[in-house]
Amino acid sequence: MTKQYSVLVVDDEQSILTLFKKEFATPERSISTASSASQARQLIRKNVFDVVLLDICLPDGDGLDLYTEFKERMQDVEIILITGHGNIDNAVRAMKLGAYDYITKPFNLDKLELVIERAWQRACMQRENRSYRLYSGNNRTHRMVGASESIKHIRYLVDKVAPAEVPVLLTGESGVGKDVAAQAIHHGSQRADKPYIVKNCASLVKELARTELFGHVKGSFTGATESSDGLMAYAHKGTLFLDEIGELPLEVQASLLRVLENRTYRRVGEKEERSIDVRFIFATSRNLYTEVEEGRFQEALLHRINVFNIETPPLRDRLEDIPLLVEHFLSSLNTSITDYRVTDKAMNCLMNYSWPGNVRELRNVLERSMILAEQGNITERSLPRELVEKTLDAHEQGRQEGIFSLRLAEKNHISRVLSYFQGNRQQASKAMGIGRKTLYRKMKEYQLE
């Protein structure tokens, strides 16, 4: 399904405005009109347009001055100038400044519609090119690898929520693959061919976080020598994935809440609000409920972003996915003609390791091991020494405690319940039917802090 694009026509002749609405409005193309420069300014303060048709001669302003204002406010807009034969020199001058094209009165409707369509395609191309520069990970897979029941359930949830427009909150430990789920949601949505912008909130500089998200106008602060759009504008009509949302500065959270509630935002230093059409996906490795309790995250924002939650379990809780992940990474990381394989002993090490860094750590281990492989064979000697030693220690502990050790089973069960509730001890103790003091004692005993 193609999303509708918006066209603004600015002309002082009412007959021309009526003609555009009658002839060019379609389910895929909305037409807005303004008969003066002041009306046009009011419209662009509240809306984002993809294509503008602008008359050079207006009763209350110069069309070329308005052209400059439009380009300042809307980075991706394509502007087509409307002119009489006597103003062609002005139109050519504007073309040199970056106008898409100019048309003369009277119009050839078929030719004009073709020009509008091509201008829209160019606007799309510019937006997609910029989103590619902002997010160079578009070549990464968005396929969720694994055959465990938990991964099958996540695929089910992704398929269900992808076509919807609701915000999605992805939770789980660092490195479990929340970014892969976010990509899968975007590629399964109606915005799949639109910009997909990714920003890790942990990388935001506190003082500039608002500017990076919302943009700023020239002179709004020291060093703002020119106006700039933010990630909201770049993601317009597409998807914005804010990773590690728990790291977003508290003073910026209220502004983000306003965007989610009203679909409007302001650039730093700008009085007028802008409308935005963005699908939001969020991810966090923190327990946001704990963050709310400790005053580091707004409760209202948490409720707004947590409309649909998808929890990705740690790799240690779905070890059966490791062989498929190994096969996937050996294929995707291989840039040579060598066929790599993991020996049985090396695979045993991989299967018996606890993977604190989750899927990200597995990928890094395999990338290193491919360098140390012997004629394409990844042996235990190719693996990091500390990984092999830890798996041997775990094997020896299991042998000493017995394969059916109640102590080991209890430790593993408590660890999994804590992981499920993202470390929330009150919820975990309630689910297991034990007191919190008992849970604390067990955690200390099993070194689960």
ROSE-654010 format. One record per residue (C-alpha): residue in three letters; x, y, z. Coordinates in steps of 0.05 Angstrom, whole numbers, plus 5000, padded with zeros to 4 digits. Example, Ala and Ser with C-alpha at 12.3 -4.5 7.8 and 13.67 -1.06 7.14 Angstrom:
2
ALA524649105156
SER527349795143
***
This chain:
449
MET500050005000
THR503050684979
LYS502551235030
GLN499251875008
TYR503752464990
SER501953194998
VAL502053764948
LEU501254504964
VAL499054984909
VAL500255734921
ASP496856194870
ASP492656824874
GLU487856594820
GLN482056204852
SER480455864786
ILE487355554785
LEU486655294856
THR479854994840
LEU482854674777
PHE488454334817
LYS483654064870
LYS478953794817
GLU484053494769
PHE489853264813
ALA486953034880
THR487152274884
PRO487351754940
GLU494951764933
ARG495652514927
SER492653044973
ILE492053764948
SER492354374995
THR491555084968
ALA493455784989
SER491656434953
SER496956864986
ALA503856845017
SER501056935088
GLN496256335079
ALA502055915052
ARG506356085112
GLN500755875160
LEU500055205124
ILE507555035125
ARG507955195199
LYS503254625214
ASN504354135157
VAL509953805118
PHE509153805043
ASP512753374992
VAL511553804930
VAL509854544926
LEU507354914864
LEU508855654876
ASP506756254837
ILE512356774831
CYS507557364833
LEU503257384896
PRO499057974923
ASP502658014989
GLY509657764975
ASP515057544926
GLY514656814907
LEU522256754905
ASP522756994977
LEU517456484996
TYR521455954958
THR527456085004
GLU523056035066
PHE520055375042
LYS526955065029
GLU529155305098
ARG523254965133
MET522454325092
GLN529054005072
ASP526253485024
VAL520853904991
GLU521053974915
ILE518554644889
ILE515554764820
LEU514855494801
ILE508655764766
THR510056354721
GLY507456774664
HIS511656864601
GLY514257534626
ASN517357224689
ILE521356654658
ASP527956984675
ASN526056964749
ALA524056234743
VAL530756064711
ARG534356434767
ALA530456014819
MET532255374781
LYS539555544792
LEU538055594866
GLY535054894866
ALA527854934843
TYR525554284811
ASP522254594749
TYR517855164725
ILE511355154686
THR508055714648
LYS500755914644
PRO496355654613
PHE497754944635
ASN498054294598
LEU494753834650
ASP497953184626
LYS504953484626
LEU503753824693
GLU501653174726
LEU507952834700
VAL512253394729
ILE508853324797
GLU509852574797
ARG517252644780
ALA518153174833
TRP515052704884
GLN519652134863
ARG525652594871
ALA523452804940
CYS522852074959
MET529751914931
GLN532952484970
ARG529552265035
GLU531651545024
ASN538851735007
ARG539452135070
SER536351585112
TYR541451115082
ARG547151575103
LEU544251635173
TYR543250885180
SER548450475143
GLY545649825171
ASN540449735117
ASN544549165087
ARG544048765151
THR539048195156
HIS532348315187
ARG530947565190
MET530347285260
VAL534546655264
GLY532546085309
ALA527745505319
SER526445555393
GLU519345665418
SER521146355444
ILE523746575375
LYS517546285341
HIS513246685389
ILE517147325375
ARG516147215300
TYR508747135312
LEU508447785352
VAL512548155299
ASP507947915243
LYS501848155283
VAL504448845302
ALA508249025239
PRO502149265199
ALA499549665257
GLU501750375271
VAL502350315347
PRO508950435383
VAL512849795400
LEU517449705460
LEU522849165452
THR525848935517
GLY531448455536
GLU538748435554
SER543948785513
GLY545948395451
VAL539847935446
GLY537848205378
LYS532648745392
ASP535149125331
VAL533548525287
ALA526448515313
ALA525849265300
GLN528149175228
ALA523248605219
ILE517549045244
HIS519349605195
HIS520149135136
GLY513548805151
SER509849475155
GLN506549915104
ARG512550375111
ALA517649855088
ASP519750275027
LYS520250915069
PRO526051165113
TYR528350735171
ILE532251165219
VAL536050875278
LYS538851255338
ASN541950975401
CYS539851455456
ALA546151275496
SER550151635442
LEU546252285450
VAL550252865480
LYS545753115536
GLU546353855516
LEU544853705443
ALA539753145450
ARG533853595435
THR537253895374
GLU539153215346
LEU532052945354
PHE528053555333
GLY532854015296
HIS534154755307
VAL533555435273
LYS539355895256
GLY541656305316
SER537755895368
PHE544255765407
THR551655915403
GLY554455555343
ALA547855485306
THR550255835243
GLU544855525200
SER538255175209
SER538054415212
ASP532753875213
GLY532953315264
LEU531452575264
MET523952705267
ALA524153045199
TYR528752525170
ALA524051965191
HIS517752315164
LYS513051795135
GLY517851245156
THR520150915220
LEU524351195277
PHE527750665320
LEU530250955386
ASP534850435417
GLU536450455492
ILE530650935504
GLY532150895579
GLU538351315566
LEU534351905538
PRO535652525581
LEU529852655628
GLU528953375603
VAL527853125532
GLN522852585551
ALA517153095558
SER518253335487
LEU518152615461
LEU511652485499
ARG508553085465
VAL510552815397
LEU507352145412
GLU500952455437
ASN499953025388
ARG504252825328
THR507353525330
TYR514153795351
ARG518254435351
ARG525254535327
VAL529754865380
GLY528655625375
GLU522355555334
LYS515455795357
GLU511055435307
GLU509454695313
ARG510654205257
SER506453595242
ILE509852925236
ASP508052235208
VAL512751725240
ARG512151015265
PHE516050935331
ILE519750325355
PHE523450335422
ALA528349865455
THR531549815523
SER535949355564
ARG533849705628
ASN527949575672
LEU523950195658
TYR519250085716
THR525250115762
GLU527650735725
VAL520751055738
GLU521150885812
GLU527951195818
GLY525951825781
ARG530051735718
PHE524351595670
GLN517451915662
GLU511751455680
ALA507151775628
LEU512351655573
LEU513150935595
HIS505750805588
ARG505651145520
ILE511450755490
ASN509450085521
VAL503249985479
PHE505849325451
ASN511748975485
ILE516148435456
GLU521048115504
THR527147765474
PRO530147235520
PRO537647175531
LEU541546675489
ARG542946235550
ASP535446095554
ARG535045865481
LEU541445475470
GLU538045055418
ASP538445655371
ILE546045665372
PRO547245175315
LEU542745575268
LEU545846235291
VAL552845945278
GLU550745735208
HIS547846415195
PHE553946805219
LEU558946355183
SER555146505119
SER553947245129
LEU561047405155
ASN564646995102
THR567847435049
SER572446895020
ILE571546254981
THR573145835043
ASP567645405071
TYR567845445147
ARG565344915194
VAL565344835270
THR568044185297
ASP563943785347
LYS568543965406
ALA568144705389
MET560644665382
ASN560244335451
CYS564044935479
LEU559245415445
MET553245025471
ASN555845005543
TYR557745735549
SER553146215586
TRP553746785534
PRO553247405578
GLY553947835515
ASN548447425480
VAL547947385404
ARG552547985395
GLU558047615433
LEU556946975392
ARG557747375328
ASN564147685352
VAL566947015375
LEU565546705307
GLU568547295269
ARG574947205310
SER574846455302
MET574346485227
ILE581046845226
LEU584246295269
ALA580845715233
GLU585245155206
GLN583545015134
GLY576445245146
ASN575644825210
ILE573845225273
THR576544805330
GLU576644945405
ARG583645245393
SER580245765348
LEU575645985405
PRO577546495458
ARG581446155514
GLU577046445569
LEU570746165535
VAL573645465531
GLU576045495604
LYS569245725629
THR565645165592
LEU570544655621
ASP569444945691
ALA561944905682
HIS562444185658
GLU566743995718
GLN561844345766
GLY556043965734
ARG559843315741
GLN561243445814
GLU554243655831
GLY550943115790
ILE547043165726
PHE540443195764
SER542943645820
LEU537143995854
ARG541844565873
LEU543744695800
ALA536444645778
GLU534345145831
LYS539845635811
ASN537945585737
HIS530545675753
ILE531646295795
SER536146585742
ARG530946485688
VAL525246785729
LEU529547395746
SER531247475673
TYR523847415653
PHE521947985701
GLN528048405680
GLY531148355749
ASN524948585787
ARG525748185851
GLN518848335879
GLN515448055817
ALA520247465813
SER519247265886
LYS511647315878
ALA511746885815
MET515946345850
GLY511746365913
ILE517446545960
GLY518947156003
ARG523547705980
LYS528447556037
THR528846836014
LEU530147055943
TYR535647535966
ARG538946966006
LYS538546485946
MET541447015899
LYS547247135946
GLU548346385954
TYR548446255879
GLN552146905863
LEU546447165820
GLU547347905838
***
